[in-house]
């Protein structure tokens, strides 16, 4: 079978559909269905699609009790992450800059089993804002305080729980459902099956079609329209909770390269987070679901995190020189490496080679983050050379 390629910068889903229609299905038909009669499928979108899930509403005191074999492997981070308190959130840019980059410190001292090495990645599980959650619940008529458990529908094979449950509808929409990311065209086709108004259904199917790719790009992708926006745009959509959980994409973790040394800060993880905020075409404000969550969290409040090992490491021979290039928040791992080099030289009394850093940003007076720390590294000899570029 001919191999297919897709362009993720353009229309990956469209490239797949072209390959599927022109290569995949014709090849399978030639191999296995030469003389077979092809059944006529009923493509009536008025009938709800089959659902793999079944929801049972429970007493509100029910707590999650999941065994490893009951967990869907694709979302195991929902089950293995740690709730850790935040100790510090501080702005790194000056008031002259309208943007925001925050320094976040997370206390992992009581998270048994959560350890990291310098320049590892921290996975952070985002949380949707209360406004988004309430809007979706209002659109679909869900009781946010209802507690439910999810299981396989009759005659459906159970693939493992997609998230911890029993849980509340509020918790589910908050932590496990991607409500703001732009849905794929195939998702719009699924949504059309739940639209009661023919106009809503027609609009969704049009944008889901190959002929509607340009409209989909303009109205969904470029406009940064998420599921929450589509439910407002097509108010006739009605979906039982189990169906919603079937077609709604999962909210995936965001990964940040840790900006602290595990030798210097073994009980604390530091992150350097550029906060996403922009004005959408309709005038509403787009906020990064994870960066805004981290920026808005208050000291002692918790975030849900886990460690992911990295191959980004200092040379084992500490006497070797290192060259680092880290513009903007790209300086995060370089800060961790410099802390580690300082520890090796001062505490471990090792011979440490030269450390050279190239850093760039807009203006020294606006977003030269960690400026004082870089000067300190220069002063104590940890940072041999610092080259700056301001645009």
C-alpha positions as CSV (number, residue, x, y, z in Angstrom):
1,X,0.0,0.0,0.0
2,X,1.3,3.4,-0.9
3,X,2.6,5.5,2.0
4,X,0.8,8.8,2.6
5,X,2.1,12.1,3.8
6,X,0.4,15.0,5.6
7,X,1.3,18.6,6.2
8,X,0.5,19.6,9.8
9,X,1.0,23.3,8.9
10,X,-1.8,23.2,6.3
11,X,-4.6,20.5,6.4
12,X,-3.4,17.3,8.0
13,X,-6.9,15.9,8.3
14,X,-7.6,16.7,4.6
15,X,-4.4,15.0,3.5
16,X,-5.5,11.9,5.5
17,X,-8.9,11.9,3.9
18,X,-7.4,12.2,0.4
19,X,-5.1,9.3,1.1
20,X,-7.9,7.3,2.7
21,X,-10.3,7.8,-0.2
22,X,-7.8,7.4,-3.1
23,X,-5.4,4.8,-1.6
24,X,-6.5,3.1,1.5
25,X,-10.1,2.0,0.7
26,X,-9.4,1.2,-3.0
27,X,-6.5,-1.0,-1.9
28,X,-8.6,-2.8,0.7
29,X,-11.5,-3.2,-1.8
30,X,-9.1,-4.7,-4.4
31,X,-7.6,-7.1,-1.9
32,X,-10.7,-8.3,0.0
33,X,-13.9,-7.2,-1.7
34,X,-13.5,-7.8,-5.5
35,X,-16.7,-9.8,-5.8
36,X,-18.4,-8.8,-2.6
37,X,-21.6,-6.8,-2.6
38,X,-21.2,-3.5,-0.9
39,X,-24.0,-2.7,1.5
40,X,-25.9,0.6,1.3
41,X,-25.3,2.5,4.4
42,X,-27.9,4.7,6.0
43,X,-26.2,8.1,6.4
44,X,-29.2,9.7,8.1
45,X,-27.7,12.2,10.5
46,X,-31.1,12.5,12.3
47,X,-30.3,9.3,14.1
48,X,-27.9,9.6,17.0
49,X,-24.6,7.8,16.5
50,X,-23.8,4.7,18.4
51,X,-22.2,5.5,21.8
52,X,-19.5,3.4,23.4
53,X,-20.2,4.8,26.9
54,X,-23.0,4.6,29.4
55,X,-23.4,7.0,32.3
56,X,-24.8,6.2,35.7
57,X,-25.7,9.0,38.1
58,X,-24.7,8.3,41.7
59,X,-24.9,9.6,45.2
60,X,-22.8,12.7,45.6
61,X,-20.6,11.0,48.2
62,X,-19.1,8.5,45.7
63,X,-15.3,8.6,45.4
64,X,-13.1,7.5,42.5
65,X,-11.8,3.9,43.1
66,X,-9.9,2.8,40.0
67,X,-7.7,-0.2,39.6
68,X,-4.7,-0.1,37.2
69,X,-6.4,-2.6,34.8
70,X,-9.5,-0.4,34.6
71,X,-7.5,2.6,33.3
72,X,-7.3,3.6,29.6
73,X,-3.6,3.7,28.8
74,X,-3.9,6.8,26.6
75,X,-5.0,8.9,29.6
76,X,-3.0,7.4,32.4
77,X,-1.6,10.8,33.4
78,X,-5.0,11.7,34.8
79,X,-4.5,8.9,37.3
80,X,-0.7,9.2,38.1
81,X,-0.3,12.9,38.5
82,X,0.2,14.7,41.8
83,X,-1.7,17.6,43.4
84,X,1.1,20.0,44.6
85,X,0.8,23.4,46.2
86,X,2.2,26.5,44.5
87,X,4.5,28.6,46.7
88,X,5.4,31.4,44.3
89,X,3.9,33.1,41.3
90,X,5.7,36.3,40.2
91,X,5.7,38.4,37.0
92,X,9.0,38.5,35.2
93,X,8.3,41.3,32.7
94,X,8.2,44.9,33.6
95,X,5.0,47.1,33.5
96,X,6.3,48.6,30.3
97,X,5.4,45.3,28.5
98,X,1.7,44.5,28.0
99,X,2.5,40.8,27.8
100,X,3.1,38.4,30.7
101,X,5.7,35.8,31.6
102,X,5.4,34.3,35.1
103,X,7.9,32.5,37.3
104,X,6.1,29.7,39.1
105,X,7.5,27.6,42.0
106,X,5.7,24.3,42.9
107,X,6.3,22.5,46.2
108,X,6.8,18.8,45.6
109,X,8.1,18.0,49.1
110,X,5.0,16.0,50.1
111,X,4.5,14.3,46.7
112,X,5.9,10.9,47.4
113,X,7.4,9.4,44.3
114,X,7.6,12.7,42.4
115,X,11.3,13.5,41.6
116,X,13.1,15.2,38.8
117,X,16.5,15.7,37.2
118,X,17.8,19.0,35.9
119,X,16.2,19.9,32.6
120,X,13.4,17.4,32.8
121,X,9.9,18.3,31.6
122,X,7.0,18.9,34.0
123,X,3.6,17.9,32.7
124,X,0.9,20.2,33.9
125,X,-2.8,19.2,33.7
126,X,-4.8,22.3,32.7
127,X,-8.1,23.4,34.1
128,X,-10.8,25.1,32.1
129,X,-12.1,28.4,33.5
130,X,-15.4,28.5,35.4
131,X,-16.9,30.7,32.7
132,X,-16.2,28.1,30.0
133,X,-17.5,25.2,32.1
134,X,-20.7,27.0,33.0
135,X,-21.3,28.0,29.4
136,X,-21.0,24.4,28.1
137,X,-23.2,23.1,31.0
138,X,-25.8,25.8,30.2
139,X,-25.8,25.1,26.5
140,X,-26.3,21.3,27.0
141,X,-28.5,21.5,30.2
142,X,-26.1,19.6,32.4
143,X,-26.2,19.7,36.2
144,X,-22.6,20.6,37.2
145,X,-23.0,19.2,40.7
146,X,-24.3,15.8,39.5
147,X,-22.0,12.8,40.3
148,X,-21.7,10.1,37.7
149,X,-19.7,7.0,36.8
150,X,-18.9,5.9,33.2
151,X,-18.8,2.4,31.8
152,X,-19.1,0.5,28.6
153,X,-22.5,0.7,26.9
154,X,-24.3,-2.7,26.4
155,X,-22.6,-4.9,23.7
156,X,-19.5,-2.5,23.7
157,X,-16.0,-3.5,24.6
158,X,-14.6,-1.6,27.6
159,X,-11.3,0.0,26.7
160,X,-10.6,1.3,30.2
161,X,-11.7,4.4,32.1
162,X,-10.8,7.6,30.2
163,X,-10.6,9.6,33.4
164,X,-11.0,9.1,37.2
165,X,-14.6,8.4,38.2
166,X,-17.0,8.6,39.8
167,X,-16.7,12.3,39.5
168,X,-18.9,15.4,39.1
169,X,-19.9,16.9,35.8
170,X,-18.1,20.1,37.0
171,X,-14.8,18.2,37.6
172,X,-15.1,16.3,34.4
173,X,-15.7,19.5,32.3
174,X,-13.0,21.3,34.2
175,X,-10.1,18.8,34.0
176,X,-10.8,16.2,31.3
177,X,-12.6,17.9,28.3
178,X,-11.0,20.2,25.8
179,X,-13.6,22.9,25.4
180,X,-11.6,25.7,23.9
181,X,-9.3,24.0,21.3
182,X,-10.5,24.1,17.7
183,X,-12.3,20.8,16.8
184,X,-11.4,18.9,13.7
185,X,-13.7,18.8,10.6
186,X,-14.6,15.2,11.5
187,X,-15.7,16.4,14.9
188,X,-18.1,18.9,13.3
189,X,-19.6,16.1,11.3
190,X,-20.3,14.2,14.6
191,X,-21.7,17.3,16.2
192,X,-24.1,17.8,13.3
193,X,-25.9,14.6,14.3
194,X,-26.9,16.3,17.6
195,X,-28.2,19.6,16.0
196,X,-32.0,19.8,16.0
197,X,-32.2,23.0,13.9
198,X,-31.7,22.2,10.1
199,X,-29.7,25.4,9.7
200,X,-27.2,24.5,12.5
201,X,-26.9,21.0,11.0
202,X,-26.4,22.3,7.5
203,X,-23.7,24.8,8.7
204,X,-21.8,22.1,10.6
205,X,-21.9,19.6,7.7
206,X,-20.8,22.2,5.2
207,X,-17.7,23.1,7.2
208,X,-17.1,19.3,7.8
209,X,-17.0,18.6,4.1
210,X,-14.1,18.7,1.7
211,X,-15.7,21.6,-0.1
212,X,-16.0,23.5,3.1
213,X,-12.3,23.5,4.1
214,X,-11.8,27.2,3.4
215,X,-14.9,28.1,5.5
216,X,-13.8,25.8,8.3
217,X,-10.3,27.3,8.3
218,X,-11.8,30.9,8.4
219,X,-14.6,30.4,10.9
220,X,-13.1,27.7,13.2
221,X,-9.3,27.5,13.0
222,X,-8.4,31.2,12.3
223,X,-11.2,32.4,14.6
224,X,-9.9,30.1,17.3
225,X,-13.4,28.7,17.9
226,X,-13.6,25.9,20.4
227,X,-16.4,23.6,21.4
228,X,-17.7,26.1,23.9
229,X,-18.1,28.7,21.0
230,X,-19.7,26.2,18.6
231,X,-22.4,25.3,21.2
232,X,-23.2,29.0,21.4
233,X,-23.2,29.4,17.6
234,X,-25.4,26.3,17.2
235,X,-27.8,26.4,20.2
236,X,-29.9,23.6,18.9
237,X,-27.2,21.0,19.7
238,X,-28.5,18.5,22.3
239,X,-26.2,15.7,23.5
240,X,-26.6,13.3,26.4
241,X,-23.6,13.4,28.7
242,X,-22.3,9.9,27.5
243,X,-22.4,11.1,23.9
244,X,-20.6,14.3,24.8
245,X,-17.9,12.4,26.5
246,X,-17.5,10.2,23.4
247,X,-17.0,13.0,20.9
248,X,-15.4,15.7,23.0
249,X,-11.5,15.6,22.8
250,X,-9.6,15.1,26.0
251,X,-7.8,18.0,27.7
252,X,-4.1,17.0,27.4
253,X,-1.2,18.0,29.6
254,X,1.1,20.9,28.6
255,X,4.8,20.3,29.1
256,X,7.3,22.9,30.4
257,X,11.0,22.4,30.6
258,X,11.9,22.8,34.3
259,X,13.9,25.9,35.0
260,X,15.4,24.8,38.3
261,X,18.3,22.5,39.2
262,X,17.2,19.4,41.1
263,X,20.5,19.6,43.0
264,X,19.8,23.1,44.2
265,X,16.0,22.8,44.6
266,X,15.2,19.0,45.2
267,X,11.9,19.8,46.8
268,X,10.7,22.5,44.5
269,X,10.1,22.7,40.7
270,X,10.4,26.1,38.9
271,X,8.6,26.9,35.7
272,X,8.9,29.9,33.3
273,X,5.6,30.4,31.7
274,X,4.7,32.7,28.8
275,X,1.0,33.6,29.4
276,X,-1.1,33.4,26.2
277,X,-3.7,36.1,25.8
278,X,-5.0,37.5,22.6
279,X,-8.1,39.2,21.1
280,X,-10.2,36.9,18.8
281,X,-11.9,38.0,15.7
282,X,-15.3,38.3,17.5
283,X,-13.7,40.6,20.1
284,X,-13.6,38.0,22.9
285,X,-10.4,37.3,24.7
286,X,-8.5,34.1,24.1
287,X,-6.6,32.8,27.1
288,X,-4.2,29.9,27.1
289,X,-5.9,27.2,29.1
290,X,-2.8,26.1,30.9
291,X,-0.7,29.2,31.0
292,X,-3.6,31.2,32.4
293,X,-4.3,28.5,34.9
294,X,-0.7,28.7,36.2
295,X,-0.7,32.5,36.2
296,X,-3.9,32.8,38.1
297,X,-3.2,30.2,40.8
298,X,-2.8,31.6,44.3
299,X,-0.1,30.6,46.8
300,X,-1.0,27.3,48.6
301,X,-3.5,26.4,45.9
302,X,-2.6,23.2,44.1
303,X,-1.8,22.3,40.5
304,X,-1.8,18.8,39.1
305,X,1.5,17.7,37.7
306,X,3.9,14.9,36.8
307,X,7.5,14.5,35.7
308,X,8.6,13.5,32.2
309,X,12.2,12.5,31.8
310,X,14.3,14.4,29.2
311,X,17.4,13.5,27.3
312,X,18.6,17.1,27.6
313,X,21.5,16.8,29.9
314,X,24.8,18.4,30.9
315,X,27.9,16.6,29.8
316,X,29.1,13.9,32.3
317,X,32.6,15.5,32.1
318,X,31.9,18.7,33.9
319,X,35.1,20.3,32.6
320,X,33.7,20.4,29.1
321,X,32.4,23.8,27.9
322,X,28.8,24.3,27.0
323,X,27.1,26.7,24.6
324,X,23.5,27.7,25.3
325,X,21.0,29.5,23.1
326,X,17.8,30.5,24.8
327,X,15.7,33.5,23.7
328,X,12.6,34.4,25.7
329,X,11.2,31.6,27.8
330,X,13.7,29.4,26.0
331,X,16.1,30.5,28.7
332,X,14.2,28.3,31.2
333,X,16.4,25.1,30.8
334,X,19.5,27.3,30.6
335,X,18.7,28.8,34.0
336,X,18.5,25.2,35.4
337,X,21.8,24.2,33.8
338,X,23.5,27.3,35.2
339,X,22.2,26.5,38.7
340,X,23.5,23.0,38.3
341,X,27.0,24.2,37.0
342,X,27.2,26.6,40.0
343,X,26.3,23.7,42.4
344,X,29.0,21.5,40.8
345,X,31.6,24.2,41.1
346,X,30.8,25.6,44.6
347,X,29.4,22.6,46.5
348,X,30.9,19.6,44.8
349,X,34.2,21.4,44.1
350,X,34.4,20.0,40.6
351,X,36.3,21.5,37.7
352,X,33.6,23.2,35.5
353,X,34.2,24.3,32.0
354,X,33.1,27.5,30.4
355,X,29.4,28.3,30.1
356,X,28.3,30.6,27.2
357,X,24.8,31.9,26.8
358,X,23.1,33.7,24.0
359,X,19.8,35.3,25.1
360,X,17.4,37.5,23.2
361,X,14.1,39.4,23.8
362,X,12.3,42.5,22.7
363,X,13.8,45.2,25.0
364,X,16.0,45.1,28.0
365,X,13.5,47.4,29.8
366,X,10.6,45.1,29.0
367,X,11.2,41.3,29.0
368,X,14.8,40.7,29.9
369,X,13.7,37.9,32.3
370,X,16.0,36.7,35.1
371,X,18.4,39.7,34.4
372,X,19.5,39.9,38.0
373,X,20.2,36.1,38.1
374,X,22.3,36.3,34.9
375,X,24.3,39.1,36.3
376,X,24.9,37.1,39.5
377,X,26.0,34.0,37.4
378,X,28.4,36.3,35.6
379,X,29.8,37.8,38.8
380,X,30.5,34.5,40.5
381,X,32.1,33.0,37.4
382,X,29.4,30.4,36.6
383,X,28.5,32.2,33.3
384,X,31.7,32.8,31.3
385,X,30.1,34.8,28.5
386,X,26.6,36.4,28.0
387,X,25.6,37.6,24.6
388,X,22.4,39.7,24.3
389,X,20.2,40.5,21.4
390,X,17.3,42.9,21.6
391,X,14.8,43.5,18.8
